[in-house]
Amino acid sequence: MSAEYPDAALPDSASPGSAVLSVRDLTVTFPSDAGPVQAVRGVSYDLMPGEVLGIVGESGSGKSVSSMAVMGLLPKTARTTGSVRFRGRELLGLPEKEMTAVRGKRIAMIFQDPMTSLNPVYKIGWQLSEAVLAHHDVSKEVARKRSLELLEIVGIPSPDKRIDQYPHEFSGGMRQRVVIAIAMANDPDVIIADEPTTALDVTVQAQVLEALRAAQHETGAAMVLITHDLGVVAGQADRVLVMYAGKPVEIGPIDGIYYQPRMPYTVGLLGSLPRLDQRTQEKLTPIPGTPPSVVNLPPGCPFAPRCPLKSDVCLRTEPSLLPVLGAEHQAACHHSDLLAYEGAMDVFSTDPNAAPGQGPQGEQHLGEEPGQSPDRAPRQEPGQAPGQEPGQETGGTTGQEPGRPPGQHPGQDRRDPGQDPQSGAAQ
């Protein structure tokens, strides 16, 4: 940020190279007439400087609630436990006045619906300037100049004219880019983007994602990207955390999650998406059933009623996150070792009318207890040589997609963050 915006020092006990945001065993419970709602159950992750962590899962899996807890924006009725440390400083239980100095300045959030995030009776320029003036002792002229810079960075055409317009005069994609500009106004260390591309068409979605890349490049911030769109995550994230029923069920590097998933729910999510890198016309594999209610969850794995791999142990004991392909890739599944031998079509039925838990041939698929080894060849990954074990390198990146340069993420191209974003046309 320019020297015109002095940065008031905040307590910072984190050492260089350590996590900028560290979440440990975060739980959030809401009271209800039916019983306690366990919205978040034991979320833990470390966010390193400049890293993008994607959090994916179905609606109601606890993605947004966990990030609202980090921001201190939950209602007073919510019961939050665990630890959220920003650069070594504990945020849970921080007085509101101190939390206000962090929120928006050091940790910024991009909310899902820009029309409810922006005030319809104030001009865009006023709302951008407010974000600057709330944390810096500068003149209105300086704040307006900064607002113009921000609109230009996120690709708003004719920013000198647009700055004096109201939110209803912008398209949905342009409103979302304005919200991104507000989030980056104070050069935060962490940006939390909650479903930033929801309800946008593909073209506008690409422009918003470009604005997010520009925001991260401009601020150098680490980012938590919350979405249900695995295609968005593929082009943006460095690591992925998959949530189900309020709890992380798999976390790991982007290539490991996409090409070597070790949790049936992750396998089902990937199998339900069309792929452009496969020439065979394979059917998609939906996941039958619905997520469980997080009120009075039964014992065992919450995904068991929908899982063709379930066995007796799945109904008795909920699995913990354990390393499966190195320390960085962890999965919560009693049968994670079996998934080295199975693809989505080997686990789930392609029949859209299949019953929950039904396998590809209509039977309960694979009932081995943990430790039993099926007598079949391992699943071959894209670019994997015959006989090569999953995860074994062949001189290139593990799980590398043919024709994809090393380091480029699966699903879509990832532009160099140093490149200038293309200006989005008025919608």
VENJO-V731023 format. One record per backbone hydrogen bond with DSSP energy under -1.0 kcal/mol. NH is the residue of the N-H (numbers start at 1). CO is the residue of the C=O. E is the energy in kcal/mol with one decimal. If there is no record, write none. Layout:
NH:CO:E / NH:CO:E
This chain:
5:2:-1.9 / 13:87:-1.4 / 14:87:-1.2 / 18:15:-2.0 / 20:47:-2.2 / 21:47:-1.6 / 22:85:-2.8 / 23:45:-3.0 / 24:83:-2.8 / 26:43:-2.7 / 27:81:-2.1 / 28:40:-1.8 / 29:79:-2.2 / 30:37:-2.2 / 37:30:-3.5 / 38:294:-2.3 / 39:37:-1.7 / 40:28:-1.9 / 41:246:-3.9 / 43:26:-2.2 / 45:23:-2.0 / 47:21:-3.0 / 51:48:-2.1 / 53:223:-2.9 / 54:239:-2.9 / 55:225:-2.8 / 56:241:-2.3 / 61:58:-1.7 / 66:62:-2.0 / 67:63:-1.2 / 68:64:-2.4 / 69:65:-2.0 / 70:66:-1.4 / 71:67:-1.9 / 73:68:-2.7 / 78:75:-1.7 / 79:29:-2.9 / 81:27:-2.2 / 83:24:-2.0 / 85:22:-3.0 / 86:89:-2.8 / 87:20:-2.1 / 89:86:-1.9 / 91:84:-3.3 / 94:91:-2.1 / 99:95:-2.6 / 100:96:-2.2 / 103:99:-3.1 / 104:107:-3.4 / 106:102:-2.6 / 107:102:-2.1 / 108:190:-2.8 / 110:192:-3.3 / 117:113:-1.2 / 118:114:-2.2 / 122:119:-1.3 / 124:165:-3.0 / 125:163:-2.5 / 127:123:-1.8 / 128:124:-2.2 / 129:125:-2.4 / 130:126:-2.1 / 131:127:-1.2 / 132:128:-1.2 / 133:129:-3.0 / 134:130:-2.0 / 135:132:-1.2 / 136:132:-1.1 / 138:136:-1.5 / 143:139:-2.1 / 144:140:-2.3 / 145:141:-2.1 / 146:142:-2.2 / 147:143:-1.9 / 148:144:-2.1 / 149:145:-1.9 / 150:146:-2.2 / 151:147:-2.2 / 152:148:-1.8 / 153:149:-2.2 / 154:150:-2.0 / 155:152:-1.0 / 156:151:-2.6 / 161:158:-1.5 / 162:158:-2.5 / 163:159:-1.9 / 164:161:-1.2 / 165:162:-1.9 / 169:166:-1.9 / 170:167:-2.0 / 175:171:-2.4 / 176:172:-1.9 / 177:173:-1.7 / 178:174:-1.8 / 179:175:-2.1 / 180:176:-1.9 / 181:177:-2.1 / 182:178:-2.2 / 183:179:-2.0 / 184:180:-1.7 / 185:182:-1.1 / 187:184:-1.6 / 189:106:-1.9 / 190:106:-1.7 / 191:222:-2.5 / 192:108:-2.9 / 193:224:-2.9 / 194:110:-3.0 / 195:226:-2.4 / 198:195:-1.3 / 200:197:-1.4 / 205:201:-2.9 / 206:202:-2.0 / 207:203:-1.5 / 208:204:-2.3 / 209:205:-2.5 / 210:206:-2.0 / 211:207:-2.0 / 212:208:-2.1 / 213:209:-2.2 / 214:210:-2.2 / 215:211:-2.5 / 216:212:-2.4 / 217:213:-2.5 / 218:214:-2.6 / 219:215:-2.2 / 220:216:-2.6 / 222:189:-2.6 / 223:51:-3.1 / 224:191:-2.3 / 225:53:-2.7 / 226:193:-3.1 / 227:55:-2.3 / 233:229:-1.6 / 234:230:-2.0 / 235:231:-1.1 / 237:233:-2.5 / 238:52:-3.1 / 239:52:-1.7 / 240:252:-2.7 / 241:54:-3.2 / 242:250:-3.4 / 243:56:-2.8 / 244:247:-2.5 / 246:61:-1.1 / 247:244:-1.5 / 249:242:-3.0 / 250:242:-1.2 / 251:330:-2.4 / 252:240:-1.9 / 254:238:-2.0 / 257:253:-2.4 / 258:254:-2.1 / 259:255:-2.5 / 260:256:-1.8 / 267:263:-2.2 / 268:264:-2.5 / 269:265:-2.3 / 270:266:-2.3 / 271:267:-2.3 / 272:268:-1.1 / 273:270:-1.3 / 282:280:-1.6 / 285:271:-2.1 / 301:314:-3.1 / 304:301:-1.5 / 306:303:-1.6 / 307:304:-1.3 / 310:307:-1.1 / 315:311:-1.0 / 317:313:-2.6 / 322:331:-2.0 / 324:329:-2.7 / 325:329:-1.1 / 330:251:-3.0 / 331:322:-2.3 / 332:249:-2.9 / 336:333:-1.0 / 338:335:-1.0 / 340:337:-1.2 / 341:338:-2.0 / 348:344:-2.9 / 354:351:-2.0 / 358:355:-2.1 / 359:363:-2.9 / 362:359:-1.5 / 372:369:-2.0 / 376:374:-1.4 / 379:340:-2.0 / 384:381:-2.2 / 388:385:-2.3 / 392:389:-2.2 / 400:397:-1.5 / 404:401:-2.4 / 408:405:-2.1 / 419:416:-2.4 / 424:155:-1.2
